[in-house]
Amino acid sequence: MIVFPTLPVRNPSVSIVYHRQVLGPGDCHKILDSLDEDGWEEALVGGHSPPGTFAEIPNVRSNRQQRLPVDAGGYPLNPICGEICQANSAGWRFDLIGLVVDDLPWVMRYDEGGRGHNDWHVDIGQGANASRKLGFTLQLSPADAYEGGDLEFYNMAVDRQALRQQGTLIVFPAYWLHRVAPVTRGSRYACVGWAHGPSFR
């Protein structure tokens, strides 16, 4: 006789994208004003050998980035982390330890003219990326400041216009396939980071 194990408890929220406006336009402009105009560097693509190696591959990803400035009081990470914790408790219920020092958030700049896209990918990977569990994007640009540049999720229904609203925090599982479509006009700015935790089990 073949005996099958009982079915596991299945969380219906493992494939959701959470979004909510957490900052106002003034807060977003404050973050943008704190950036170093000379601090931009080319964003890289991971997943190369040896593990943890990153490379410039413009046809896959082309945008610029710099580390998110954080003040002595922890702003703007404190409201971001608080919202991520609430979203995780209500949805995925992953074991998290939070942000980690070797994978801190970036501000991403996506420009028109072939300098603003990131092809389909997942955020969990090798090296410091291996413990990523939730990815997040904080929309810093007004929705009408650019065209194209949508954050898209594979085989998942999302309200694209809602995700474009300035100050909106988008949180999603690090294993979910997603991309930033090419920007066709203007520039899009977003803060991008990851909440880490122990291995999935």
N, C-alpha and C positions, 0 to 999 in steps of 0.2 A: 504494500500500500504506500502511495506517495503522500507525504504530509507537507503541505505548504505552510510557511510561517504566516502569522496573522499580518494584516496590512498595517503599515506604519501610520502614525498620525501625520496627515498631510496638511501643510500650511497653505491655504489658498492665496496668501499674499507674497509668495516667493517671486512672482512675476509682475509686481506692481512698480510703477514709477510714482513717487510722492512729489508733490510740489505745493508750495505755499509762499506767499509774499512775506518775507521776514524783515526786509529793510526798505526804507523809503528812498525816493530819488536823492534827497540830500545826503543820506548815508553813502549811497553808491558814488556820488560825486566826490565825497570826502575820500573814499578809497582810491578813486582814479587820480585825484589831486596829489595823493601821497606817493604815486609811482615815480620811479627814476627814469626819465626819458632816455638816459644813456645805459639803462640797465637791462635792455631787452637782449635775449639770446635766442638762437634758433631752437625750436622744439624738436625732440628726437623721437625715434621709433625704437621700442624695446623688442625683446624676444629673440635676440641674436646670441650666437655662441662665441665665447663662453657665456654662461648664465650671467645676467645682469649687464650685458653689453648693449649700448644704445648707438644708433647711427642716424645720420641725415638721409632720408629717403623722400625727396620732395614730391614725387608722384603719389606717395601714400599719405604723407602729412607735411604740411607747410604752414607754419604759423610761428609767432614769436611769443616768448614767455619771460616772466621774472617772478621771483618769490613774492608772495603776498606780504606787504608790510604789516606788522602787528605791533600795537603800542604796548606800553608797560602794563596797562590794565587788561591785556588780552583781547582787545578789540581789533578786528571784527570777528575773531574766532569764537568768542564766548557765545554770542547769539546763534552762530552757525552750529556749534557743537550741541547746544541745548536743543535746537530744533531737530537735529539728527537723532538724538537720544529719544525724543518723543516719538518721532516717526518710526524708529526701529522697535520701540516698545509696542506700538499699535499695529505694526505690520510684520516685518520679517522675523523679529525676535532673535536676531543673531547674537552670539557672544562677542562683545566688542571690548577693546581696551582703549579705543579713541584714536586720535592722531598720533603719529610717531615722528621722532626727530629727524630720521633719515628719509622721510617722504612727506615733507610739509607742503601745504597748498601753494599753487601758482596762480598768477593772473595771466590769462591767455589773451593774446591779441590776434584776431583774425581779420586780415585786410583783403580788399578786392585785388584783382590782378594776379590771381594764382597764389597769393600768400595767406589764404584763409580757409583751410580745409583739413580734416582728419578723417581718413577713410574708416570703413567698418573695422571695429576692434573690440576686445574686452580689456578691462583694466587690471585683472588679476593675472600674474605672470611669474617671472623669475626674480631672484634676489629680493630687494626691498619690496617688490610688488607682490610677493607670494602670500603675504598676510592681509592684503586688501580684501575687505568684505563689502563695503558700501562706497560707491563713488558719489560725489556731489558736485553740482555746478551752481554757482550763484550768478545770476544774470545781472551784469553791471551796466550795460548799455540800454538806452531807451529802445523800444521795439521798432521805432521808425528811423533809427540812426543807420540802418543798414538793410540790405536785401539779401536773401539767401541766408546761409549760415545757421540753419535750423539744427538744433540738437534732435536727432532722430534715433528711435529704438526699433530694432528688428522685430517684426511680428508682434508688436505691442501697440495698442491703440492709445494715443496720447493727444491732448489738446495742444497743438503746436503754438497757437496764439497765446495760450496761458503761459507756456514755457518761455516766451519771449518778453514777458512783462518785467520791467526793471525792478530789481530787488527780490525776484522770485528765486527761492532755493529749490533745486531739483535733486532728489536723492534716489538712487537706484542700486540694484545688486551689481557688484563688481564683475560678475560673470556674464552679464547680459550684453549682447552684441549691440553696439551703438556707433554713431558717427556724428561729425559736424559737417553738414553739407557746405559746398563752396560758397563763400561770400561773393556776391556779384556787384554790390555797391556799398561803399562806406567801410566802416570798421566795427567789429563786434568785440566787446571786452567781457570776460567772464572769469570768475574765480573758480578754480577746479582743485579738488582734493579728495582724500580718501580716509575712511575710518577703518582701522585695522582690528584684527582679533585673532584668536587661536585658530588652528586648522579646522576646516569644516569636518564634521564627523557625524 
